Amino acid sequence: MVEWCLPQDVDLEGVEFKSMASGSHRIQSDFIYFRKGLCFGLACFANMPVESELERGARMKSVGILSPSYTLLYRYMHFLENQVRHQLEMPGHYSHLEAFYDDKKGVLSAGKGNLTSQQPVHWLPSIHRYMYPEMKITHPAGCMSQFIKFFGEQILILWKFALLRKRILIFSPPPVGVVCYRVYCCCCLANVSLPGIGGTVPESKPFFYVNVADIEMLETEMSYVACTTEKIFEEKRDLYDVYVDNQNVKTHREHLQPLLKINSADKEKYRRLNDQRQMLLYSQEVDEDCSSCEEDLFILFFMEQNNRIFQTLMEVSASQDKTLTADHARGMGLDPQGDRSFLMDLLEVYGIDVMLVIDNPCCT
């Protein structure tokens, strides 16, 4: 249950199920990103054994904050970690939390818990260079590196699904904090900075942690990236297009099955990404160049790839014959055969008027 909050009249119905992931009682500590209405939340959880029959031998607390944007929540992670430990050892003492709220309060309206001024920063289809310093604060150094190491070449599969604005659900048992980072990294795969791209497609939203209480909401979403600790979601296939179980990326949608195969162009992109990472690490070590980081490299790599694809597609759609050939596909860094299905879906999702002329060889 919610023991204490400020402002006292804000709508927090169900937030206790978001700020403490299902199955958390089995672990000592965790953190979790989530959505509550138009707000994003970050909560830190901790579990401490106690000699109390009323608490059944364990005291579990979660301390969190809500904000209209998730981009700066990580700044307060250390404060929340300290406060949840404080609440375990001295339950009911909220003076530090009150002082924090008085210092940071801002955009929640009185009474209804609705936002009055600033709209939340969702995953923006266009992310610009001036935003990078803010985005870097969002998650700790190494977030992207861990994402690449965990999924390997399969990040190219996730990239295609993210660019197609599919509903991506990531399952993992607790702890869920690192899985919330994977949601963020997935979102970063589909950034496009060209004007006029993506205006007609559904916005893909980072929902971070979701549970069964979110089912009704997810039923109305056309595109999202989220994570869960509840295995029952796997059976609810109408809620997602892509299901990620540990490192196993799968889809029950028949027309998306071809996208699960790694092709030669995917392998080449993965090789180039790793080469650029190694060059960056070398320059940081030898030249002591700290002006760029791996997060920048990761975001820019996929943004430039996406820009190249859409720039080519828009040029072809503006041409007289509107014909997209195998040479165009190769020029976009795609496999003319292996990415044929992906290209067809891309043209349909983004409503680009182009005729795809790539031979589809018969299988023997």
Disulfide bonds with the S-S distance in Angstrom:
none
